[in-house]
Amino acid sequence: MRKIVLQMMTTLNGRLDDPAAWVHDVVDDQYREIDRIYSSYDTVLVGRTTYEEMAAYWPRALAEHAGTETNQVMAERMNTYRKLVFSRSGDDPVTEWTNTEQVVVATDDELAAYLEDLKSRPGRDIHLSGGSSFARSVLALGLVDEFYFFVYPVVSPGVPWFSEISDQRDLRLVSTESYGNGVVEVHYVPRERADAPRPDSFTDMLA
């Protein structure tokens, strides 16, 4: 079965919105790693606002050969991917872009059913992109199979990743990597919680 992978930049305290306010740079080796992970996808899930930002940049970047060689590879990928733009109403059409479809899901139940069906179909892994509201909805539904966070050495006010989760989610660390700009990459997958009695206090765990 295909996996839904959340791959995002974040602050140390988990902010995900308005990255232009706190992402100070993306160094070459970090960008190459981001592209390596992107090479495993063929589909992107995205909310409407973030999609419009992507549609305004990536086709132009490809046409104008903008940025580094890695940026050009990324532009090729973004233009080729199947892009699913999620909306609660579908009232506003999205900007036309290659391989783009608008998906209307009025409720979380409809969203969950659509994504479960998508995961069961043939294909490569699926990238969960922004925006913040859409990504948090998918997280709250427990449908993310892998997490890649590029944690910036910044603490900043803003919308946190996990504000809509009402229960504990245990994760297993797969790998870490650090970069010259102070960014730390952490790769997690969900882990089943151990069925064991909880201690009465933290100090009981130390005994």
N, C-alpha and C positions, 0 to 999 in steps of 0.2 A: 504493500500500500504506500502511496505517496505520503510525504511528510509536509506539514506546514511549519516553516522555519521563520522565526522572528529574528531579524538581523538589524540592529539599530545602534546608533550612537546615543549615549546618555551621560548625564552628570553623575558624580559620586553619590548624590542623594536621589538619583532616579528620575531626573527631569527628562521629558521627551519632547516637549513642544518647543517651537521657535529655536532650532539649533543654530541659526545665524547669530544668536545672542551669546552663545557660549562655546561653539566649536571654533577654536582659534586657528587650527590648521589640520591638514591630513597629510602626513608624510608619505613618501613614495612606497616604503615597504608596507605600511598600513593599507594604502590604496590597493596594492597588489594582492594583499590578503583578502580584502573586501571583494575584489574581482574574482579571486579563486573560489570563494564561497558562492558568488553569483553564478559561476559556471555550472553549478549543479541544478539551477532552476530552469524552468521553461514558462512559468506563470507567475504573475505578480498580482497580489490582492492589495487594493488601495482605496482609500476614501476619496471623495470628489475633490476636496480642496487641495490635497497633496497631489492628486493626479493632474490637476490643472497646472501646478508648478512644474511637474515633470514634463508635461506636454509642451510647455513653453520653452523648456531648456534643451532636452535631449535631441529632438529632431534638428534643431538649429546647430547644436554642438557637433552633430554628425556631418551636417551639410557644410559647415565652416571649418571642419577639422580643428575644433577648439580644444585647447588644453594639451595634456601630456598624451603619450602613447597609451597609457593605461586608461585615461579618460576616453580616448577614442574606442578602445575595446569595450568599455562600459556603455558608451553610446550605441554601439552596434548591438549589444545585448538588449538594452532597454528598448530599442526600436523593433527588435525581433520578438521579444517575449509576448505571450498572450497577456493582456492587461485587463483585469476585471475590476471595474469601478463600482463600488457599492454605494447604494443610496437607499434611504428609508422611503422616499416618495417617488423618485424618478421624474419630478416636475421639471427639473432643469437639465437640458441635454448637455453632454460633455463635449469638449473639443475633439474633433476627429484626429485620430492617430492610428498608425498601423496596428492591426490585431487588437483593437480595443472593443470591449463590450461593457455596457452598463447593466448592472444587476440590481434589481429592486427587491429588497427584503424588508418587509414592514415590521417584523418582529424578530426577537432573538431566536425564537424557535425556527423561523424560516431561514435565518442566517446559519444556524447550526446544521439544519437539514441540507442546505445547499453545499456547505463546506464538507460535510461527511460524504456526500455523493461525489464531490470533486476529488476528494482524496482517494476514493475507490476506483477512479478511472485511470487508464494507462497514462503514463507520462513521467516527467522528472519531478523533483521536489518543487514546492510552492513557496514563494517568498511573501511573507506578511509585511507589508510596508505601512506607511502612515495613512491617514493622520492619527492624531492622538486618540480621538474618540473611537474611531473604527478599530484600531489596534487593541485598545483596552477592552472593547466589547468581545473580540475574539479571545483575548486572554481570559476574561471572566468566564467564558464558556468552556474553558479547559481544552481547547482544540489545538494548542501549539505543541508541536512534537520536539522542537529543538530551539535553543536560544543562543544567539551570538550577540553579546553586548560589547561595544567599544566604549569603555568607561573613561571619560575625560576628567582630568584632575581639577575639577571645578565643583563648587557647591552653589546652586542657583535656585531661586524661587521659580515655580512653574508647575505644570501638570505632571504628576508622577505616573510611572508605568502601571503600578498595581493598585490604584485607588479604588477600582471596582471589584476587587477580589474579596469575597467574604469568608473564605476558608483558607487554611494553610496549604501551601503547595511545596512539597519537598523536591529538591533538584539534586542531580548527581553531576559533579564537575567532570568534564571530559578533558579539557585542556585550557591552558592560559598562554598568553604571549604579551610581551611588553614592547613598546616602541619609543623612539628617541624623543618624541614630544610629550612623554609622560602618560600616554594612553595605555590602558591595560585591556586586552581582549580576553573575555571569559566565555567559554563554550559549555553550556549546560544541557542536560536532557531531564525530563521529568522522572521522578523516582517514587515508587510506591512507599507509603509511610509504613514503618515497621509496626506490627500489631503487638505492641508491648505496653505495659502500664506506664503512665507518665509519673515522674517523680513529683513529690509534693513541693519541692523548691529547687532552685538552681544548685544550692550547695549539696543537696542529696546526690547530684550527678557527679560530684567531685570525690565522693567517699569511696 
